[in-house]
Every structure is written in C-alpha cells, then in structure tokens.
C-alpha cells in the first residue's frame, strides 16, 4: 500500500474512542515519567498517534507476530495494536522496552484497552528470538543498528517498517556497508521530508 491520506480516515468511532483514551492516559502519565517531550504533548494526536497509525496500513494484514523495539510510550506498537483490534486482526504484538516505568505505562494502556500485546521489559539485543512477521521501531536507533537488533528475530519473509526523518538517505547508505536488503521508501503523510522505510530480504554483507 502507498500512503496517500489521513491514516485515521474511515476508521470506526470505537477505534477513535480507544485512541482518545490512550491519548488521555499518555497526558496523565507524562508529567511523572516523561513519555514524550513536553513540547510535543499538545501535538500528541498528529505528531505521535497519526504518525504511528500510518505504519499500520503498510503492514501485512496476515501477520501473526509484530515485534516493536524501543516502544517507549507505545509508538508505533500500541497504536498499531489498537488499530489491529478494531480491524479484527489476529496479530499478536510484542513490545520491547528497557525502562520499567515506561513498561508500567504500556501495561496500563494494554489492560485498559484490552489489546493483544505482550510487553518485554528488557533490551532488544538480549530478547529471545521472536520469529516475527513484522518488526517496527520509531526514533530508537540508526538503520544499521536496527538491522543488528532485528537479525535474530526475522525470517526470509519478515517485513520491517521503520519511520525515519530527513536524514533517512544517509542512514540507508550507512546500513548498506554491512547489510544487503530491499527497500521501499514510503513518503510520510505526517512529516515533511520523512519516510517510512519498508525493509525486506535482509542479509548480512
């Protein structure tokens, strides 16, 4: 799929209500544990929720396991898990976060919204292999390092979805020193000059 429109157009009222509940919880918790930068809190819906939601529409809808590295406040993992629930998807989400306070927040949202999510309070590089169908990460690390994290969790058909900012081309070039991969660059519909990199066929160079 190519992104062309608002990622929350045409979703159900129940989906929007669940995402609004998520937004409310984020704003309630943020002063205590700084889930997102305070300056971006007023822009949570567009800057974080919509930006994460666009990734869901690029993902393989038949995926069984979706692995999200460095989940933090739940972007994009919890947003995509919320969309998956109301799209009747059977995808199981595994969210990886090393900060125990952020994990407490993730568990709260997971419980309140009744999502199909497992939360792993550990670092991505030590996580047991997950045999993932989809791997995502947002604002965690350069592409080269993300592929290093992903290598023990992926299989030949794994789809990787990584939103990247204006320096995405240099990140891709740097990653190509150590890796061979296919790449589709989907222009972001929420951030100018940003993209969502759809990575596949990964082989260590």
C-alpha angles and dihedrals in degrees: 000000000000118000112240109145146032104306091222097051112117096013117132126268088245091056092052091047091052092049090048088053089051090050090051092052091048093053090047094051100037099083089056102046107011098237092173132012109281090231091062097045094093088053095049095122097053102025099043113011100041091038089056095041093060089065092060093062091055094052128102104261092209094059116132100192126033114188118198119191123209093005096179106164090004101274115175100348102061093039091052091045089054092051090046092055094056093040087058092243119162093208115136114217124214113195119196120202129156097199108088093203091056089047089056088055092047091051091050093053091043090053096043094049095036095230131173094248137134117198121210115198097205144082119286094236094059098042116119113253112279104192088226127195091198130025122190138174133172125202093343110114144332116289093255091058093043090057089050090053091046101048099088093043100050137083130195092276098045114132116212121200117191122171110214135185131229093300093061095115094057090047090052092049091050091049091052089067090070104020143046116211146144116251136192115190111213112192110237115247092205105043126045114236091010125115142190108235113214105201128189144150092047119187127168109245 
